[in-house]
Amino acid sequence: CGVDVSLFIIGNLSKKCGLFYKNPKKQQQTLDAERVNFIRGYLVWFADAVRKEKAGTHVIVYMDESCINANHFIQKGYYYTDQKANRSNSKGRRLIIMHAMTHNGPLSSL
């Protein structure tokens, strides 16, 4: 539309509309007994896999997953005075880039 407006003016207008700028509070996740048991089981399984690889009977494939989440956000944002500034624990939709390697290198190349 060809109109330049400074961030200062936008901030003042937002305040007049009842919005304020603040950090959202992250909701905390708890470790329940089921999750702790799952982690323990994984560590036992992984230790067994390492023993088998050292014995030469198996090969461990290490995977790296990089992703960009739809709910990625900046640290602060504008909220109405009666609106809670909480962010979701949900990551939403995402783009995933995956790599798989062994001690001998990548499993495949592009």
Secondary structure, DSSP 8 states (H G I E B T S, - for coil): ------HHHHHHHHHHTTEEEE--EE------HHHHHHHHHHHHHHHHHHHHHHHTS----EEEEEEEETT---S-EEEETTS--EE-S---SEEEEEEEEETTEES---
